Amino acid sequence: MGTLEFFYRQVPFGCRFERATGMRDPLSSPTLLFENEIAVDVGGECNGYAGCTSMIFDHHFVRDWNFPSAAAA
């Protein structure tokens, strides 16, 4: 079985992602979120809520219910 590698990157406070197709190129804009990426605890959005289709999981936004943490999201 092959090795699965994980990488992480930090984005500035208040970052709003734009959905992008394909795999991340290291030279791409930090605000593009590619198919091989998941954003956690950023952007004030959550996949499946209010039309968000990007893989963003955050718990810092107002709604009728809330996750206790980004990990729970």
C-alpha positions in Angstrom: 0.0 0.0 0.0 1.3 3.4 -0.9 2.1 6.3 1.5 -0.6 9.0 1.8 0.9 12.4 2.4 -0.9 15.3 4.0 0.1 19.0 3.7 -1.3 22.0 5.4 -1.2 25.7 4.7 -2.4 28.7 6.6 -4.5 31.5 5.1 -5.0 35.0 6.3 -7.9 35.9 8.7 -11.1 36.4 6.8 -10.1 34.4 3.8 -12.9 33.7 1.4 -12.3 30.8 -0.9 -13.2 30.4 -4.6 -13.9 26.9 -5.8 -11.3 25.6 -8.3 -11.2 22.4 -10.4 -8.2 20.0 -10.5 -5.3 19.6 -8.1 -3.5 22.5 -6.3 -0.6 24.0 -8.0 1.8 25.5 -5.5 1.9 28.7 -7.5 -2.0 29.1 -7.4 -3.7 31.9 -5.5 -4.1 31.0 -1.8 -7.8 31.9 -2.0 -8.5 29.1 -4.5 -9.8 25.8 -3.0 -9.0 22.8 -5.2 -10.7 19.4 -5.5 -7.9 17.8 -3.4 -8.2 20.2 -0.5 -10.4 20.6 2.6 -10.6 23.9 4.5 -11.2 23.7 8.2 -12.1 26.5 10.6 -11.9 29.2 7.9 -14.2 31.4 5.9 -17.3 31.3 8.1 -18.9 28.7 5.8 -19.8 25.1 6.0 -20.3 22.5 3.3 -24.0 21.7 2.8 -25.2 24.9 4.6 -26.7 27.9 2.8 -25.6 26.6 -0.6 -21.9 26.1 0.2 -20.6 23.3 -2.1 -16.9 23.8 -1.3 -15.2 21.4 1.1 -15.2 24.0 3.9 -15.9 23.1 7.5 -16.2 25.9 9.9 -18.1 26.5 13.1 -17.7 30.3 13.3 -20.9 31.5 11.8 -24.5 32.1 12.9 -27.2 29.6 12.3 -30.0 27.8 14.2 -27.5 25.2 15.5 -23.8 25.1 15.7 -20.8 22.7 15.9 -18.8 23.0 19.1 -15.5 23.0 17.2 -14.1 22.8 13.6 -13.1 19.1 14.3 -16.8 18.3 15.1 -17.9 20.0 11.8 
